[in-house]
Amino acid sequence: MHVGFLPSTYINKKIQFARRANKQSMASQESEILSIFGDNLRRIRQEKGYSQRELSSRCNVDNADISRMEKGDINVTLRTAAQLADALDTRVIDLLIKRLV
């Protein structure tokens, strides 16, 4: 039995499905990274004894943005991550890695 070629509409639908799944996966990963960053930022800030306002003045990042970062609501540039890490006397990687404990 010869199967032949698959109709192009079938192939296009499969491609569209794969693209949607990939976008959903990327969005999920982005959300997880932002959540980890925010949790670490809050934890380290509190360990250092800083309020959001104090951290804001130490690193010249808007107080409202720090709040949104801690909630995982906004993306953070590498420059901002470096400013935050410097103000907290820590490394950028410490803001990004998931804690196992």
PLY file of the C-alpha trace (Angstrom):
ply
format ascii 1.0
element vertex 101
property float x
property float y
property float z
element edge 100
property int vertex1
property int vertex2
end_header
0.00 0.00 0.00
1.39 3.37 -1.03
0.69 6.21 1.40
1.80 9.05 -0.83
2.21 12.64 0.24
0.42 14.19 3.19
-1.85 17.11 2.34
-0.18 20.48 2.91
-3.02 21.61 5.21
-2.26 18.65 7.50
1.45 19.53 7.58
0.71 23.22 8.17
-1.58 22.37 11.09
1.13 20.19 12.63
3.68 23.00 12.23
1.30 25.52 13.81
0.65 23.14 16.71
4.38 22.67 17.28
4.98 26.44 17.21
2.19 27.06 19.74
3.56 24.35 22.03
7.05 25.85 21.78
5.77 29.35 22.60
3.84 27.99 25.59
6.94 26.16 26.79
9.07 29.29 26.43
6.47 31.37 28.28
6.42 28.82 31.07
10.23 28.86 31.34
10.27 32.66 31.34
7.67 32.75 34.08
9.69 30.29 36.18
12.90 32.30 35.74
11.17 35.53 36.72
9.68 33.84 39.77
13.06 32.43 40.85
14.72 35.82 40.33
12.01 37.58 42.33
12.13 35.08 45.18
15.92 35.35 45.38
15.84 39.13 45.20
13.34 39.33 48.07
15.17 36.74 50.17
18.62 38.35 49.77
17.23 41.86 50.29
15.56 40.77 53.52
18.68 38.87 54.67
20.65 42.12 54.23
17.98 43.98 56.20
17.01 46.37 53.40
13.54 47.62 52.65
12.54 47.89 49.00
12.94 51.66 49.29
16.47 51.32 50.73
17.49 48.92 47.97
15.98 51.28 45.43
18.15 54.17 46.59
21.27 51.96 46.78
21.04 50.79 43.16
19.12 53.62 41.47
16.23 51.35 40.43
12.67 52.55 40.90
11.02 51.24 44.08
7.91 50.16 42.16
10.10 48.18 39.74
11.76 46.34 42.62
8.33 45.41 43.91
7.28 44.13 40.48
10.56 42.21 40.09
10.04 40.49 43.43
6.55 39.46 42.28
7.97 38.15 38.98
5.84 40.61 37.05
8.51 42.27 34.90
11.60 41.27 32.98
14.95 42.43 34.26
17.81 43.55 32.07
21.29 42.23 32.76
22.34 45.77 33.62
19.60 46.04 36.26
20.42 42.58 37.62
24.06 43.68 37.96
23.03 46.91 39.75
20.85 44.93 42.16
23.57 42.34 42.81
26.13 45.08 43.44
23.81 46.89 45.86
23.16 43.61 47.68
26.87 42.68 47.69
26.14 39.41 45.91
26.58 37.89 42.45
24.08 38.04 39.61
24.08 34.23 39.49
22.82 34.20 43.09
19.73 36.04 41.88
19.15 33.57 39.04
19.74 30.09 40.44
17.01 28.01 41.96
17.64 27.14 45.58
17.28 23.47 46.44
16.60 24.08 50.13
0 1
1 2
2 3
3 4
4 5
5 6
6 7
7 8
8 9
9 10
10 11
11 12
12 13
13 14
14 15
15 16
16 17
17 18
18 19
19 20
20 21
21 22
22 23
23 24
24 25
25 26
26 27
27 28
28 29
29 30
30 31
31 32
32 33
33 34
34 35
35 36
36 37
37 38
38 39
39 40
40 41
41 42
42 43
43 44
44 45
45 46
46 47
47 48
48 49
49 50
50 51
51 52
52 53
53 54
54 55
55 56
56 57
57 58
58 59
59 60
60 61
61 62
62 63
63 64
64 65
65 66
66 67
67 68
68 69
69 70
70 71
71 72
72 73
73 74
74 75
75 76
76 77
77 78
78 79
79 80
80 81
81 82
82 83
83 84
84 85
85 86
86 87
87 88
88 89
89 90
90 91
91 92
92 93
93 94
94 95
95 96
96 97
97 98
98 99
99 100
